[in-house]
Amino acid sequence: MEFDPNLPWRTIHGHGFNAHVGPVSFARVSDSEWRFFLDIEAHHINIGGVCHGGVSLTLADIGMGSGAYAAGGNRPCTTIQMDAHFIAAAKKGQRLLGAARLVRATHELAFMECELYAGGRQTLRASGVWKYLSPRKG
């Protein structure tokens, strides 16, 4: 997958744990597809000299979760299940580019798929389920 600079990118610096990973940039491609990316820096690298697997998993979770949130009309949601397969390593200085897709949505759940790429190679494939949360009272 190639980076498309013409998409309507917006940068999110995140809150809490997500602030330690990003900033992450997002773009909506359609009502059921999103792109996102993270530029891999020194603090994303593990002892083996490549992007830490937790960074890739977190980016996939953020990308699919953001897609589920948007697909649900900006309703808060939470990850209730996620599977991932590591395919190749990403390296410092590369852009970790993601594509998330809504597979199916119900009133309560969003089923998502995601792929990550770096340097023109697929690095991760993931899928998951997000549960829409009830509005907080009071």
VEXZAZA-463871 format. One line per field, with one value per residue (C-alpha): residue number from 1; residue in three letters; chain; z negated, y, x. Coordinates in Angstrom, 3 decimals, decimal comma. Each point is the difference from the previous one (the first is absolute). Example, Ala and Ser with C-alpha at 12.3 -4.5 7.8 and 13.67 -1.06 7.14 Angstrom:
REM residues 2
nunu <- 1 / 2
zaba <- ALA / SER
drenlum <- A / A
zz <- -7,800 / 0,660
yy <- -4,500 / 3,440
xx <- 12,300 / 1,370
REM end
This chain:
REM residues 138
nunu <- 1 / 2 / 3 / 4 / 5 / 6 / 7 / 8 / 9 / 10 / 11 / 12 / 13 / 14 / 15 / 16 / 17 / 18 / 19 / 20 / 21 / 22 / 23 / 24 / 25 / 26 / 27 / 28 / 29 / 30 / 31 / 32 / 33 / 34 / 35 / 36 / 37 / 38 / 39 / 40 / 41 / 42 / 43 / 44 / 45 / 46 / 47 / 48 / 49 / 50 / 51 / 52 / 53 / 54 / 55 / 56 / 57 / 58 / 59 / 60 / 61 / 62 / 63 / 64 / 65 / 66 / 67 / 68 / 69 / 70 / 71 / 72 / 73 / 74 / 75 / 76 / 77 / 78 / 79 / 80 / 81 / 82 / 83 / 84 / 85 / 86 / 87 / 88 / 89 / 90 / 91 / 92 / 93 / 94 / 95 / 96 / 97 / 98 / 99 / 100 / 101 / 102 / 103 / 104 / 105 / 106 / 107 / 108 / 109 / 110 / 111 / 112 / 113 / 114 / 115 / 116 / 117 / 118 / 119 / 120 / 121 / 122 / 123 / 124 / 125 / 126 / 127 / 128 / 129 / 130 / 131 / 132 / 133 / 134 / 135 / 136 / 137 / 138
zaba <- MET / GLU / PHE / ASP / PRO / ASN / LEU / PRO / TRP / ARG / THR / ILE / HIS / GLY / HIS / GLY / PHE / ASN / ALA / HIS / VAL / GLY / PRO / VAL / SER / PHE / ALA / ARG / VAL / SER / ASP / SER / GLU / TRP / ARG / PHE / PHE / LEU / ASP / ILE / GLU / ALA / HIS / HIS / ILE / ASN / ILE / GLY / GLY / VAL / CYS / HIS / GLY / GLY / VAL / SER / LEU / THR / LEU / ALA / ASP / ILE / GLY / MET / GLY / SER / GLY / ALA / TYR / ALA / ALA / GLY / GLY / ASN / ARG / PRO / CYS / THR / THR / ILE / GLN / MET / ASP / ALA / HIS / PHE / ILE / ALA / ALA / ALA / LYS / LYS / GLY / GLN / ARG / LEU / LEU / GLY / ALA / ALA / ARG / LEU / VAL / ARG / ALA / THR / HIS / GLU / LEU / ALA / PHE / MET / GLU / CYS / GLU / LEU / TYR / ALA / GLY / GLY / ARG / GLN / THR / LEU / ARG / ALA / SER / GLY / VAL / TRP / LYS / TYR / LEU / SER / PRO / ARG / LYS / GLY
drenlum <- A / A / A / A / A / A / A / A / A / A / A / A / A / A / A / A / A / A / A / A / A / A / A / A / A / A / A / A / A / A / A / A / A / A / A / A / A / A / A / A / A / A / A / A / A / A / A / A / A / A / A / A / A / A / A / A / A / A / A / A / A / A / A / A / A / A / A / A / A / A / A / A / A / A / A / A / A / A / A / A / A / A / A / A / A / A / A / A / A / A / A / A / A / A / A / A / A / A / A / A / A / A / A / A / A / A / A / A / A / A / A / A / A / A / A / A / A / A / A / A / A / A / A / A / A / A / A / A / A / A / A / A / A / A / A / A / A / A
zz <- 0,000 / 0,936 / -2,098 / 1,583 / -0,999 / 1,572 / -2,576 / -2,601 / -2,731 / -3,555 / -2,766 / -3,437 / -2,902 / -2,212 / -3,714 / -2,705 / 1,372 / 3,630 / -0,585 / -0,491 / 3,419 / 2,314 / 1,477 / 2,365 / 3,161 / 1,354 / 3,243 / 0,931 / 3,406 / 0,012 / -2,462 / -0,681 / 0,614 / -1,745 / 0,341 / -2,831 / -0,614 / -2,577 / 0,753 / -1,818 / -2,318 / -2,401 / -2,905 / 2,126 / 0,489 / -1,990 / -1,103 / 3,373 / 1,835 / 1,611 / -0,836 / -3,222 / 0,608 / -2,646 / 2,064 / 3,050 / -2,046 / -1,584 / 3,371 / 1,410 / -3,070 / 0,327 / 3,746 / -0,194 / -3,125 / 1,655 / 3,017 / -2,212 / -1,813 / 3,290 / 1,493 / -3,099 / 0,364 / -2,425 / -2,744 / -2,577 / 0,279 / -1,520 / 1,325 / -1,169 / 2,265 / 2,276 / 1,953 / 1,752 / 2,110 / 0,316 / 3,538 / 0,236 / -2,056 / 0,310 / -0,622 / -1,495 / 2,486 / 1,889 / 0,117 / -1,404 / 2,195 / -0,839 / 1,772 / -2,062 / 1,370 / -1,554 / 0,782 / -1,718 / -2,595 / -2,240 / -2,514 / -2,684 / 1,872 / 2,773 / 1,725 / 1,426 / 2,055 / 0,328 / 1,791 / -0,769 / 2,486 / -0,242 / 2,810 / 2,501 / -1,935 / -2,033 / -3,651 / -1,809 / 0,648 / -2,715 / -0,657 / -2,967 / -1,544 / -1,651 / -2,335 / 0,043 / -3,470 / -1,510 / -0,672 / -3,518 / -2,302 / -2,226
yy <- 0,000 / 3,440 / 3,151 / 2,417 / 3,589 / 1,233 / -1,665 / 2,320 / -0,776 / 1,224 / -0,516 / -1,258 / 0,292 / -2,251 / -0,112 / -2,355 / -3,023 / 1,030 / 3,181 / -2,205 / -1,606 / 2,898 / 2,304 / -2,093 / 1,477 / -1,147 / 0,409 / -1,229 / -1,709 / -0,966 / -0,767 / -3,353 / 0,578 / 2,046 / 0,529 / 0,899 / 0,208 / 0,334 / 1,041 / -2,463 / 1,732 / -1,201 / -0,489 / -2,452 / -2,374 / -3,210 / -1,620 / -1,778 / 3,327 / -0,130 / 1,441 / -1,556 / -2,341 / 1,840 / 3,178 / -1,805 / -1,536 / 3,350 / 1,745 / -2,669 / 0,343 / 3,801 / -0,171 / -2,585 / 1,590 / 3,412 / -1,555 / -1,713 / 3,306 / 1,861 / -2,789 / 0,108 / 3,700 / 1,022 / -2,251 / -1,030 / -3,616 / -2,384 / -2,919 / -3,311 / -2,339 / 0,349 / -2,490 / 0,893 / -1,667 / 1,458 / -0,329 / 2,154 / 2,542 / 3,775 / 2,091 / 3,353 / 2,802 / -1,854 / 1,033 / -2,673 / 0,404 / -1,624 / -0,760 / -0,798 / -1,267 / -0,476 / -3,556 / 0,134 / 2,088 / -0,660 / 2,318 / -1,312 / -1,202 / 0,954 / -2,687 / 1,422 / -1,112 / 1,687 / -0,287 / 1,841 / 0,692 / 1,432 / 0,478 / -1,453 / -3,282 / -1,261 / -0,240 / -0,980 / -1,248 / 0,350 / -0,239 / 0,790 / 0,790 / 3,308 / 0,404 / 3,257 / 1,463 / 1,390 / 3,738 / 0,862 / 1,242 / 3,012
xx <- 0,000 / 1,255 / -0,370 / -2,490 / 0,855 / -3,272 / -2,255 / -1,579 / 2,562 / -0,487 / 2,525 / -1,047 / 2,427 / -2,119 / -0,720 / 1,196 / 1,837 / -0,580 / 2,035 / 3,088 / -0,390 / -0,856 / -0,649 / -2,115 / -1,508 / -3,385 / -1,933 / -3,463 / -0,051 / -3,691 / -2,791 / 1,636 / 3,744 / 2,681 / 3,745 / 2,354 / 3,721 / 2,728 / 3,573 / 2,265 / 2,455 / 2,698 / -2,433 / -2,051 / 2,961 / 0,551 / 3,277 / 0,190 / 0,194 / -3,454 / -3,413 / -1,325 / -2,931 / -2,009 / 0,263 / -1,404 / -2,815 / -0,798 / -0,056 / -2,336 / -2,249 / -0,056 / -0,709 / -2,771 / -1,469 / -0,084 / -1,695 / -2,587 / -0,600 / -0,553 / -2,139 / -2,217 / -0,758 / 2,779 / -1,327 / 2,611 / 1,064 / 2,487 / 2,030 / -1,442 / 1,983 / 3,025 / 2,118 / 3,233 / 2,652 / 3,494 / 1,330 / 3,146 / 1,933 / -0,228 / 3,115 / 0,917 / -0,569 / -2,716 / -3,631 / -2,316 / -3,070 / -3,312 / -3,265 / -3,097 / -3,285 / -3,413 / -1,115 / -3,396 / -1,789 / -2,965 / -1,580 / 2,367 / 3,116 / 2,432 / 2,078 / 3,239 / 3,020 / 3,365 / 3,328 / 3,246 / 2,799 / 3,528 / 2,480 / -2,473 / -0,352 / -2,934 / 1,063 / -3,202 / -3,524 / -2,646 / -3,713 / -2,147 / -3,343 / -0,975 / -2,985 / -1,903 / -0,367 / -3,174 / 0,101 / 1,104 / -2,693 / 0,463
REM end
